[in-house]
Amino acid sequence: MDYEGQKLAELIFYIIILTFGCVGWVIGYFQEDFTVVFQAWLAGVVLSVILCVPDWPFYNRHPIKWLESVPDRRQHAKSS
């Protein structure tokens, strides 16, 4: 997962958790049942884990370009 993918995964996580928590709170408030709030939040956690924890291909859209490796100076000094 690249850095942009990590940023996207965190954003998706926050949106899912907040949405499910808020919707669950509203429904639980009107039904006067805290269990509904907890179940909605738990469903959001499960969905966010499924979407955010595995390294899905859409998290790798911006691959990191690594620098070429630098030759070891000690190896070069021994051969001289």
PDB file of N, CA, C and O in Angstrom:
ATOM      1  N   MET A   1       0.859  -1.171   0.000  1.00  0.00           N
ATOM      2  CA  MET A   1       0.000   0.000   0.000  1.00  0.00           C
ATOM      3  C   MET A   1       0.907   1.237   0.000  1.00  0.00           C
ATOM      4  O   MET A   1       1.814   1.357   0.824  1.00  0.00           O
ATOM      5  N   ASP A   2       0.646   2.141  -0.930  1.00  0.00           N
ATOM      6  CA  ASP A   2       1.446   3.360  -0.988  1.00  0.00           C
ATOM      7  C   ASP A   2       0.888   4.414  -0.023  1.00  0.00           C
ATOM      8  O   ASP A   2      -0.128   4.195   0.637  1.00  0.00           O
ATOM      9  N   TYR A   3       1.574   5.556   0.044  1.00  0.00           N
ATOM     10  CA  TYR A   3       1.176   6.594   0.999  1.00  0.00           C
ATOM     11  C   TYR A   3      -0.202   7.166   0.685  1.00  0.00           C
ATOM     12  O   TYR A   3      -0.987   7.423   1.598  1.00  0.00           O
ATOM     13  N   GLU A   4      -0.501   7.367  -0.579  1.00  0.00           N
ATOM     14  CA  GLU A   4      -1.823   7.863  -0.960  1.00  0.00           C
ATOM     15  C   GLU A   4      -2.901   6.825  -0.625  1.00  0.00           C
ATOM     16  O   GLU A   4      -4.014   7.185  -0.243  1.00  0.00           O
ATOM     17  N   GLY A   5      -2.568   5.544  -0.769  1.00  0.00           N
ATOM     18  CA  GLY A   5      -3.492   4.475  -0.401  1.00  0.00           C
ATOM     19  C   GLY A   5      -3.763   4.452   1.093  1.00  0.00           C
ATOM     20  O   GLY A   5      -4.892   4.201   1.516  1.00  0.00           O
ATOM     21  N   GLN A   6      -2.733   4.713   1.896  1.00  0.00           N
ATOM     22  CA  GLN A   6      -2.917   4.784   3.345  1.00  0.00           C
ATOM     23  C   GLN A   6      -3.841   5.935   3.714  1.00  0.00           C
ATOM     24  O   GLN A   6      -4.704   5.803   4.581  1.00  0.00           O
ATOM     25  N   LYS A   7      -3.647   7.061   3.043  1.00  0.00           N
ATOM     26  CA  LYS A   7      -4.496   8.227   3.286  1.00  0.00           C
ATOM     27  C   LYS A   7      -5.949   7.919   2.914  1.00  0.00           C
ATOM     28  O   LYS A   7      -6.873   8.284   3.642  1.00  0.00           O
ATOM     29  N   LEU A   8      -6.142   7.248   1.782  1.00  0.00           N
ATOM     30  CA  LEU A   8      -7.487   6.875   1.340  1.00  0.00           C
ATOM     31  C   LEU A   8      -8.125   5.882   2.308  1.00  0.00           C
ATOM     32  O   LEU A   8      -9.304   6.009   2.637  1.00  0.00           O
ATOM     33  N   ALA A   9      -7.356   4.895   2.764  1.00  0.00           N
ATOM     34  CA  ALA A   9      -7.880   3.897   3.702  1.00  0.00           C
ATOM     35  C   ALA A   9      -8.307   4.557   5.008  1.00  0.00           C
ATOM     36  O   ALA A   9      -9.341   4.201   5.573  1.00  0.00           O
ATOM     37  N   GLU A  10      -7.527   5.507   5.485  1.00  0.00           N
ATOM     38  CA  GLU A  10      -7.890   6.199   6.721  1.00  0.00           C
ATOM     39  C   GLU A  10      -9.153   7.034   6.527  1.00  0.00           C
ATOM     40  O   GLU A  10     -10.013   7.071   7.407  1.00  0.00           O
ATOM     41  N   LEU A  11      -9.270   7.700   5.382  1.00  0.00           N
ATOM     42  CA  LEU A  11     -10.465   8.498   5.098  1.00  0.00           C
ATOM     43  C   LEU A  11     -11.709   7.614   5.015  1.00  0.00           C
ATOM     44  O   LEU A  11     -12.757   7.955   5.564  1.00  0.00           O
ATOM     45  N   ILE A  12     -11.588   6.476   4.326  1.00  0.00           N
ATOM     46  CA  ILE A  12     -12.716   5.539   4.224  1.00  0.00           C
ATOM     47  C   ILE A  12     -13.103   5.028   5.610  1.00  0.00           C
ATOM     48  O   ILE A  12     -14.288   4.925   5.927  1.00  0.00           O
ATOM     49  N   PHE A  13     -12.108   4.711   6.431  1.00  0.00           N
ATOM     50  CA  PHE A  13     -12.357   4.240   7.789  1.00  0.00           C
ATOM     51  C   PHE A  13     -13.160   5.272   8.588  1.00  0.00           C
ATOM     52  O   PHE A  13     -14.171   4.940   9.206  1.00  0.00           O
ATOM     53  N   TYR A  14     -12.697   6.523   8.566  1.00  0.00           N
ATOM     54  CA  TYR A  14     -13.387   7.568   9.324  1.00  0.00           C
ATOM     55  C   TYR A  14     -14.813   7.787   8.839  1.00  0.00           C
ATOM     56  O   TYR A  14     -15.736   7.924   9.642  1.00  0.00           O
ATOM     57  N   ILE A  15     -14.990   7.821   7.528  1.00  0.00           N
ATOM     58  CA  ILE A  15     -16.329   8.053   6.975  1.00  0.00           C
ATOM     59  C   ILE A  15     -17.283   6.936   7.373  1.00  0.00           C
ATOM     60  O   ILE A  15     -18.415   7.199   7.780  1.00  0.00           O
ATOM     61  N   ILE A  16     -16.830   5.690   7.257  1.00  0.00           N
ATOM     62  CA  ILE A  16     -17.693   4.548   7.586  1.00  0.00           C
ATOM     63  C   ILE A  16     -18.047   4.546   9.072  1.00  0.00           C
ATOM     64  O   ILE A  16     -19.217   4.407   9.430  1.00  0.00           O
ATOM     65  N   ILE A  17     -17.052   4.698   9.932  1.00  0.00           N
ATOM     66  CA  ILE A  17     -17.292   4.653  11.377  1.00  0.00           C
ATOM     67  C   ILE A  17     -18.223   5.785  11.808  1.00  0.00           C
ATOM     68  O   ILE A  17     -19.162   5.564  12.573  1.00  0.00           O
ATOM     69  N   LEU A  18     -17.961   6.993  11.318  1.00  0.00           N
ATOM     70  CA  LEU A  18     -18.816   8.123  11.703  1.00  0.00           C
ATOM     71  C   LEU A  18     -20.237   7.980  11.159  1.00  0.00           C
ATOM     72  O   LEU A  18     -21.204   8.265  11.865  1.00  0.00           O
ATOM     73  N   THR A  19     -20.365   7.543   9.911  1.00  0.00           N
ATOM     74  CA  THR A  19     -21.693   7.391   9.320  1.00  0.00           C
ATOM     75  C   THR A  19     -22.511   6.343  10.069  1.00  0.00           C
ATOM     76  O   THR A  19     -23.650   6.594  10.463  1.00  0.00           O
ATOM     77  N   PHE A  20     -21.918   5.168  10.260  1.00  0.00           N
ATOM     78  CA  PHE A  20     -22.648   4.106  10.957  1.00  0.00           C
ATOM     79  C   PHE A  20     -22.936   4.496  12.401  1.00  0.00           C
ATOM     80  O   PHE A  20     -24.010   4.193  12.920  1.00  0.00           O
ATOM     81  N   GLY A  21     -21.990   5.163  13.054  1.00  0.00           N
ATOM     82  CA  GLY A  21     -22.207   5.591  14.432  1.00  0.00           C
ATOM     83  C   GLY A  21     -23.323   6.615  14.551  1.00  0.00           C
ATOM     84  O   GLY A  21     -24.172   6.515  15.437  1.00  0.00           O
ATOM     85  N   CYS A  22     -23.322   7.603  13.657  1.00  0.00           N
ATOM     86  CA  CYS A  22     -24.362   8.640  13.704  1.00  0.00           C
ATOM     87  C   CYS A  22     -25.739   8.083  13.367  1.00  0.00           C
ATOM     88  O   CYS A  22     -26.718   8.382  14.051  1.00  0.00           O
ATOM     89  N   VAL A  23     -25.814   7.285  12.327  1.00  0.00           N
ATOM     90  CA  VAL A  23     -27.099   6.690  11.954  1.00  0.00           C
ATOM     91  C   VAL A  23     -27.591   5.775  13.074  1.00  0.00           C
ATOM     92  O   VAL A  23     -28.768   5.801  13.432  1.00  0.00           O
ATOM     93  N   GLY A  24     -26.695   4.974  13.616  1.00  0.00           N
ATOM     94  CA  GLY A  24     -27.072   4.090  14.721  1.00  0.00           C
ATOM     95  C   GLY A  24     -27.520   4.872  15.946  1.00  0.00           C
ATOM     96  O   GLY A  24     -28.454   4.465  16.637  1.00  0.00           O
ATOM     97  N   TRP A  25     -26.856   5.999  16.218  1.00  0.00           N
ATOM     98  CA  TRP A  25     -27.239   6.803  17.373  1.00  0.00           C
ATOM     99  C   TRP A  25     -28.637   7.390  17.185  1.00  0.00           C
ATOM    100  O   TRP A  25     -29.447   7.380  18.112  1.00  0.00           O
ATOM    101  N   VAL A  26     -28.915   7.895  16.001  1.00  0.00           N
ATOM    102  CA  VAL A  26     -30.240   8.480  15.742  1.00  0.00           C
ATOM    103  C   VAL A  26     -31.329   7.422  15.869  1.00  0.00           C
ATOM    104  O   VAL A  26     -32.345   7.645  16.527  1.00  0.00           O
ATOM    105  N   ILE A  27     -31.112   6.269  15.238  1.00  0.00           N
ATOM    106  CA  ILE A  27     -32.111   5.196  15.320  1.00  0.00           C
ATOM    107  C   ILE A  27     -32.252   4.714  16.761  1.00  0.00           C
ATOM    108  O   ILE A  27     -33.366   4.518  17.247  1.00  0.00           O
ATOM    109  N   GLY A  28     -31.128   4.525  17.440  1.00  0.00           N
ATOM    110  CA  GLY A  28     -31.167   4.084  18.834  1.00  0.00           C
ATOM    111  C   GLY A  28     -31.821   5.094  19.754  1.00  0.00           C
ATOM    112  O   GLY A  28     -32.487   4.721  20.719  1.00  0.00           O
ATOM    113  N   TYR A  29     -31.635   6.373  19.459  1.00  0.00           N
ATOM    114  CA  TYR A  29     -32.259   7.416  20.270  1.00  0.00           C
ATOM    115  C   TYR A  29     -33.785   7.345  20.170  1.00  0.00           C
ATOM    116  O   TYR A  29     -34.492   7.401  21.176  1.00  0.00           O
ATOM    117  N   PHE A  30     -34.270   7.222  18.944  1.00  0.00           N
ATOM    118  CA  PHE A  30     -35.720   7.182  18.770  1.00  0.00           C
ATOM    119  C   PHE A  30     -36.334   5.872  19.253  1.00  0.00           C
ATOM    120  O   PHE A  30     -37.486   5.844  19.684  1.00  0.00           O
ATOM    121  N   GLN A  31     -35.565   4.789  19.181  1.00  0.00           N
ATOM    122  CA  GLN A  31     -36.069   3.509  19.694  1.00  0.00           C
ATOM    123  C   GLN A  31     -35.766   3.341  21.183  1.00  0.00           C
ATOM    124  O   GLN A  31     -36.230   2.391  21.812  1.00  0.00           O
ATOM    125  N   GLU A  32     -34.987   4.266  21.741  1.00  0.00           N
ATOM    126  CA  GLU A  32     -34.562   4.222  23.134  1.00  0.00           C
ATOM    127  C   GLU A  32     -33.881   2.894  23.467  1.00  0.00           C
ATOM    128  O   GLU A  32     -34.193   2.233  24.458  1.00  0.00           O
ATOM    129  N   ASP A  33     -32.934   2.535  22.592  1.00  0.00           N
ATOM    130  CA  ASP A  33     -32.233   1.260  22.754  1.00  0.00           C
ATOM    131  C   ASP A  33     -30.766   1.445  22.379  1.00  0.00           C
ATOM    132  O   ASP A  33     -30.438   1.671  21.214  1.00  0.00           O
ATOM    133  N   PHE A  34     -29.885   1.349  23.378  1.00  0.00           N
ATOM    134  CA  PHE A  34     -28.456   1.520  23.129  1.00  0.00           C
ATOM    135  C   PHE A  34     -27.876   0.359  22.332  1.00  0.00           C
ATOM    136  O   PHE A  34     -26.849   0.515  21.672  1.00  0.00           O
ATOM    137  N   THR A  35     -28.510  -0.783  22.385  1.00  0.00           N
ATOM    138  CA  THR A  35     -28.030  -1.950  21.636  1.00  0.00           C
ATOM    139  C   THR A  35     -27.995  -1.661  20.139  1.00  0.00           C
ATOM    140  O   THR A  35     -27.096  -2.125  19.438  1.00  0.00           O
ATOM    141  N   VAL A  36     -28.960  -0.904  19.651  1.00  0.00           N
ATOM    142  CA  VAL A  36     -28.997  -0.539  18.227  1.00  0.00           C
ATOM    143  C   VAL A  36     -27.771   0.290  17.872  1.00  0.00           C
ATOM    144  O   VAL A  36     -27.169   0.092  16.817  1.00  0.00           O
ATOM    145  N   VAL A  37     -27.401   1.213  18.746  1.00  0.00           N
ATOM    146  CA  VAL A  37     -26.215   2.055  18.515  1.00  0.00           C
ATOM    147  C   VAL A  37     -24.974   1.172  18.425  1.00  0.00           C
ATOM    148  O   VAL A  37     -24.165   1.317  17.509  1.00  0.00           O
ATOM    149  N   PHE A  38     -24.832   0.265  19.375  1.00  0.00           N
ATOM    150  CA  PHE A  38     -23.663  -0.608  19.394  1.00  0.00           C
ATOM    151  C   PHE A  38     -23.630  -1.523  18.172  1.00  0.00           C
ATOM    152  O   PHE A  38     -22.568  -1.713  17.579  1.00  0.00           O
ATOM    153  N   GLN A  39     -24.761  -2.086  17.788  1.00  0.00           N
ATOM    154  CA  GLN A  39     -24.802  -2.976  16.630  1.00  0.00           C
ATOM    155  C   GLN A  39     -24.479  -2.226  15.339  1.00  0.00           C
ATOM    156  O   GLN A  39     -23.780  -2.759  14.477  1.00  0.00           O
ATOM    157  N   ALA A  40     -24.972  -1.007  15.194  1.00  0.00           N
ATOM    158  CA  ALA A  40     -24.666  -0.209  14.005  1.00  0.00           C
ATOM    159  C   ALA A  40     -23.182   0.123  13.971  1.00  0.00           C
ATOM    160  O   ALA A  40     -22.542   0.013  12.925  1.00  0.00           O
ATOM    161  N   TRP A  41     -22.633   0.528  15.113  1.00  0.00           N
ATOM    162  CA  TRP A  41     -21.203   0.831  15.183  1.00  0.00           C
ATOM    163  C   TRP A  41     -20.368  -0.412  14.869  1.00  0.00           C
ATOM    164  O   TRP A  41     -19.378  -0.327  14.143  1.00  0.00           O
ATOM    165  N   LEU A  42     -20.761  -1.556  15.411  1.00  0.00           N
ATOM    166  CA  LEU A  42     -20.051  -2.800  15.158  1.00  0.00           C
ATOM    167  C   LEU A  42     -20.105  -3.178  13.675  1.00  0.00           C
ATOM    168  O   LEU A  42     -19.107  -3.642  13.121  1.00  0.00           O
ATOM    169  N   ALA A  43     -21.250  -2.986  13.032  1.00  0.00           N
ATOM    170  CA  ALA A  43     -21.364  -3.251  11.594  1.00  0.00           C
ATOM    171  C   ALA A  43     -20.422  -2.335  10.816  1.00  0.00           C
ATOM    172  O   ALA A  43     -19.803  -2.769   9.844  1.00  0.00           O
ATOM    173  N   GLY A  44     -20.307  -1.079  11.229  1.00  0.00           N
ATOM    174  CA  GLY A  44     -19.375  -0.153  10.594  1.00  0.00           C
ATOM    175  C   GLY A  44     -17.930  -0.571  10.778  1.00  0.00           C
ATOM    176  O   GLY A  44     -17.124  -0.452   9.856  1.00  0.00           O
ATOM    177  N   VAL A  45     -17.598  -1.060  11.961  1.00  0.00           N
ATOM    178  CA  VAL A  45     -16.227  -1.531  12.216  1.00  0.00           C
ATOM    179  C   VAL A  45     -15.904  -2.733  11.325  1.00  0.00           C
ATOM    180  O   VAL A  45     -14.830  -2.795  10.725  1.00  0.00           O
ATOM    181  N   VAL A  46     -16.832  -3.680  11.242  1.00  0.00           N
ATOM    182  CA  VAL A  46     -16.610  -4.867  10.406  1.00  0.00           C
ATOM    183  C   VAL A  46     -16.437  -4.469   8.941  1.00  0.00           C
ATOM    184  O   VAL A  46     -15.522  -4.948   8.271  1.00  0.00           O
ATOM    185  N   LEU A  47     -17.306  -3.603   8.448  1.00  0.00           N
ATOM    186  CA  LEU A  47     -17.198  -3.150   7.060  1.00  0.00           C
ATOM    187  C   LEU A  47     -15.893  -2.403   6.811  1.00  0.00           C
ATOM    188  O   LEU A  47     -15.250  -2.608   5.782  1.00  0.00           O
ATOM    189  N   SER A  48     -15.500  -1.545   7.736  1.00  0.00           N
ATOM    190  CA  SER A  48     -14.252  -0.800   7.549  1.00  0.00           C
ATOM    191  C   SER A  48     -13.026  -1.709   7.614  1.00  0.00           C
ATOM    192  O   SER A  48     -12.045  -1.470   6.911  1.00  0.00           O
ATOM    193  N   VAL A  49     -13.071  -2.738   8.440  1.00  0.00           N
ATOM    194  CA  VAL A  49     -11.952  -3.692   8.480  1.00  0.00           C
ATOM    195  C   VAL A  49     -11.852  -4.447   7.157  1.00  0.00           C
ATOM    196  O   VAL A  49     -10.756  -4.667   6.642  1.00  0.00           O
ATOM    197  N   ILE A  50     -12.998  -4.842   6.611  1.00  0.00           N
ATOM    198  CA  ILE A  50     -12.999  -5.547   5.333  1.00  0.00           C
ATOM    199  C   ILE A  50     -12.455  -4.651   4.225  1.00  0.00           C
ATOM    200  O   ILE A  50     -11.726  -5.120   3.351  1.00  0.00           O
ATOM    201  N   LEU A  51     -12.803  -3.369   4.254  1.00  0.00           N
ATOM    202  CA  LEU A  51     -12.376  -2.458   3.194  1.00  0.00           C
ATOM    203  C   LEU A  51     -10.982  -1.871   3.398  1.00  0.00           C
ATOM    204  O   LEU A  51     -10.300  -1.559   2.422  1.00  0.00           O
ATOM    205  N   CYS A  52     -10.549  -1.717   4.645  1.00  0.00           N
ATOM    206  CA  CYS A  52      -9.318  -0.965   4.907  1.00  0.00           C
ATOM    207  C   CYS A  52      -8.104  -1.812   5.271  1.00  0.00           C
ATOM    208  O   CYS A  52      -6.977  -1.377   5.037  1.00  0.00           O
ATOM    209  N   VAL A  53      -8.286  -2.982   5.824  1.00  0.00           N
ATOM    210  CA  VAL A  53      -7.128  -3.755   6.274  1.00  0.00           C
ATOM    211  C   VAL A  53      -6.416  -4.485   5.135  1.00  0.00           C
ATOM    212  O   VAL A  53      -5.192  -4.391   5.052  1.00  0.00           O
ATOM    213  N   PRO A  54      -7.112  -5.206   4.254  1.00  0.00           N
ATOM    214  CA  PRO A  54      -6.380  -5.865   3.167  1.00  0.00           C
ATOM    215  C   PRO A  54      -5.796  -4.846   2.194  1.00  0.00           C
ATOM    216  O   PRO A  54      -6.313  -3.738   2.047  1.00  0.00           O
ATOM    217  N   ASP A  55      -4.729  -5.235   1.546  1.00  0.00           N
ATOM    218  CA  ASP A  55      -4.064  -4.360   0.581  1.00  0.00           C
ATOM    219  C   ASP A  55      -4.742  -4.510  -0.780  1.00  0.00           C
ATOM    220  O   ASP A  55      -4.223  -5.182  -1.671  1.00  0.00           O
ATOM    221  N   TRP A  56      -5.903  -3.878  -0.928  1.00  0.00           N
ATOM    222  CA  TRP A  56      -6.650  -3.952  -2.174  1.00  0.00           C
ATOM    223  C   TRP A  56      -5.903  -3.212  -3.275  1.00  0.00           C
ATOM    224  O   TRP A  56      -5.156  -2.279  -2.982  1.00  0.00           O
ATOM    225  N   PRO A  57      -6.085  -3.604  -4.541  1.00  0.00           N
ATOM    226  CA  PRO A  57      -5.353  -2.957  -5.647  1.00  0.00           C
ATOM    227  C   PRO A  57      -5.606  -1.452  -5.773  1.00  0.00           C
ATOM    228  O   PRO A  57      -4.715  -0.728  -6.218  1.00  0.00           O
ATOM    229  N   PHE A  58      -6.781  -0.962  -5.400  1.00  0.00           N
ATOM    230  CA  PHE A  58      -7.033   0.472  -5.544  1.00  0.00           C
ATOM    231  C   PHE A  58      -6.250   1.302  -4.533  1.00  0.00           C
ATOM    232  O   PHE A  58      -6.259   2.530  -4.618  1.00  0.00           O
ATOM    233  N   TYR A  59      -5.571   0.663  -3.576  1.00  0.00           N
ATOM    234  CA  TYR A  59      -4.694   1.384  -2.655  1.00  0.00           C
ATOM    235  C   TYR A  59      -3.280   1.531  -3.216  1.00  0.00           C
ATOM    236  O   TYR A  59      -2.439   2.180  -2.594  1.00  0.00           O
ATOM    237  N   ASN A  60      -3.005   0.942  -4.377  1.00  0.00           N
ATOM    238  CA  ASN A  60      -1.662   0.965  -4.963  1.00  0.00           C
ATOM    239  C   ASN A  60      -1.624   1.718  -6.287  1.00  0.00           C
ATOM    240  O   ASN A  60      -0.924   1.309  -7.214  1.00  0.00           O
ATOM    241  N   ARG A  61      -2.360   2.799  -6.382  1.00  0.00           N
ATOM    242  CA  ARG A  61      -2.397   3.568  -7.625  1.00  0.00           C
ATOM    243  C   ARG A  61      -1.177   4.454  -7.817  1.00  0.00           C
ATOM    244  O   ARG A  61      -0.867   4.835  -8.946  1.00  0.00           O
ATOM    245  N   HIS A  62      -0.480   4.787  -6.745  1.00  0.00           N
ATOM    246  CA  HIS A  62       0.681   5.683  -6.805  1.00  0.00           C
ATOM    247  C   HIS A  62       1.907   4.955  -6.259  1.00  0.00           C
ATOM    248  O   HIS A  62       2.302   5.185  -5.116  1.00  0.00           O
ATOM    249  N   PRO A  63       2.516   4.075  -7.067  1.00  0.00           N
ATOM    250  CA  PRO A  63       3.647   3.301  -6.545  1.00  0.00           C
ATOM    251  C   PRO A  63       4.839   4.203  -6.205  1.00  0.00           C
ATOM    252  O   PRO A  63       5.051   5.246  -6.823  1.00  0.00           O
ATOM    253  N   ILE A  64       5.587   3.777  -5.230  1.00  0.00           N
ATOM    254  CA  ILE A  64       6.751   4.525  -4.780  1.00  0.00           C
ATOM    255  C   ILE A  64       7.924   4.197  -5.694  1.00  0.00           C
ATOM    256  O   ILE A  64       8.212   3.030  -5.958  1.00  0.00           O
ATOM    257  N   LYS A  65       8.589   5.232  -6.168  1.00  0.00           N
ATOM    258  CA  LYS A  65       9.779   5.039  -7.003  1.00  0.00           C
ATOM    259  C   LYS A  65      11.002   5.103  -6.095  1.00  0.00           C
ATOM    260  O   LYS A  65      11.355   6.171  -5.594  1.00  0.00           O
ATOM    261  N   TRP A  66      11.637   3.972  -5.889  1.00  0.00           N
ATOM    262  CA  TRP A  66      12.791   3.897  -5.003  1.00  0.00           C
ATOM    263  C   TRP A  66      14.047   4.310  -5.751  1.00  0.00           C
ATOM    264  O   TRP A  66      14.128   4.163  -6.970  1.00  0.00           O
ATOM    265  N   LEU A  67      15.021   4.825  -5.025  1.00  0.00           N
ATOM    266  CA  LEU A  67      16.301   5.191  -5.618  1.00  0.00           C
ATOM    267  C   LEU A  67      17.120   3.935  -5.889  1.00  0.00           C
ATOM    268  O   LEU A  67      16.915   2.889  -5.273  1.00  0.00           O
ATOM    269  N   GLU A  68      18.037   4.066  -6.813  1.00  0.00           N
ATOM    270  CA  GLU A  68      18.951   2.954  -7.074  1.00  0.00           C
ATOM    271  C   GLU A  68      19.810   2.721  -5.838  1.00  0.00           C
ATOM    272  O   GLU A  68      20.089   3.657  -5.088  1.00  0.00           O
ATOM    273  N   SER A  69      20.224   1.493  -5.625  1.00  0.00           N
ATOM    274  CA  SER A  69      21.038   1.198  -4.454  1.00  0.00           C
ATOM    275  C   SER A  69      22.446   1.767  -4.641  1.00  0.00           C
ATOM    276  O   SER A  69      22.984   1.795  -5.747  1.00  0.00           O
ATOM    277  N   VAL A  70      23.015   2.211  -3.545  1.00  0.00           N
ATOM    278  CA  VAL A  70      24.360   2.782  -3.558  1.00  0.00           C
ATOM    279  C   VAL A  70      25.343   1.663  -3.287  1.00  0.00           C
ATOM    280  O   VAL A  70      25.136   0.876  -2.363  1.00  0.00           O
ATOM    281  N   PRO A  71      26.423   1.568  -4.079  1.00  0.00           N
ATOM    282  CA  PRO A  71      27.404   0.500  -3.820  1.00  0.00           C
ATOM    283  C   PRO A  71      28.043   0.677  -2.441  1.00  0.00           C
ATOM    284  O   PRO A  71      28.224   1.797  -1.963  1.00  0.00           O
ATOM    285  N   ASP A  72      28.372  -0.428  -1.829  1.00  0.00           N
ATOM    286  CA  ASP A  72      28.969  -0.416  -0.502  1.00  0.00           C
ATOM    287  C   ASP A  72      30.391   0.114  -0.593  1.00  0.00           C
ATOM    288  O   ASP A  72      31.194  -0.408  -1.366  1.00  0.00           O
ATOM    289  N   ARG A  73      30.712   1.137   0.178  1.00  0.00           N
ATOM    290  CA  ARG A  73      32.058   1.734   0.142  1.00  0.00           C
ATOM    291  C   ARG A  73      33.115   0.759   0.658  1.00  0.00           C
ATOM    292  O   ARG A  73      34.237   0.736   0.152  1.00  0.00           O
ATOM    293  N   ARG A  74      32.769  -0.032   1.645  1.00  0.00           N
ATOM    294  CA  ARG A  74      33.759  -0.961   2.211  1.00  0.00           C
ATOM    295  C   ARG A  74      34.180  -1.998   1.188  1.00  0.00           C
ATOM    296  O   ARG A  74      35.354  -2.367   1.131  1.00  0.00           O
ATOM    297  N   GLN A  75      33.259  -2.469   0.391  1.00  0.00           N
ATOM    298  CA  GLN A  75      33.598  -3.433  -0.651  1.00  0.00           C
ATOM    299  C   GLN A  75      34.561  -2.803  -1.648  1.00  0.00           C
ATOM    300  O   GLN A  75      35.516  -3.446  -2.084  1.00  0.00           O
ATOM    301  N   HIS A  76      34.316  -1.560  -2.005  1.00  0.00           N
ATOM    302  CA  HIS A  76      35.134  -0.867  -2.976  1.00  0.00           C
ATOM    303  C   HIS A  76      36.539  -0.611  -2.402  1.00  0.00           C
ATOM    304  O   HIS A  76      37.526  -0.711  -3.131  1.00  0.00           O
ATOM    305  N   ALA A  77      36.638  -0.280  -1.103  1.00  0.00           N
ATOM    306  CA  ALA A  77      37.932   0.005  -0.469  1.00  0.00           C
ATOM    307  C   ALA A  77      38.775  -1.258  -0.345  1.00  0.00           C
ATOM    308  O   ALA A  77      39.998  -1.169  -0.450  1.00  0.00           O
ATOM    309  N   LYS A  78      38.184  -2.423  -0.128  1.00  0.00           N
ATOM    310  CA  LYS A  78      38.928  -3.673   0.020  1.00  0.00           C
ATOM    311  C   LYS A  78      39.533  -4.120  -1.303  1.00  0.00           C
ATOM    312  O   LYS A  78      40.619  -4.700  -1.326  1.00  0.00           O
ATOM    313  N   SER A  79      38.839  -3.856  -2.396  1.00  0.00           N
ATOM    314  CA  SER A  79      39.336  -4.322  -3.677  1.00  0.00           C
ATOM    315  C   SER A  79      40.437  -3.434  -4.228  1.00  0.00           C
ATOM    316  O   SER A  79      41.095  -3.820  -5.194  1.00  0.00           O
ATOM    317  N   SER A  80      40.666  -2.250  -3.647  1.00  0.00           N
ATOM    318  CA  SER A  80      41.696  -1.344  -4.150  1.00  0.00           C
ATOM    319  C   SER A  80      43.053  -1.677  -3.642  1.00  0.00           C
ATOM    320  O   SER A  80      44.022  -0.998  -3.982  1.00  0.00           O
TER     321      SER A  80
END
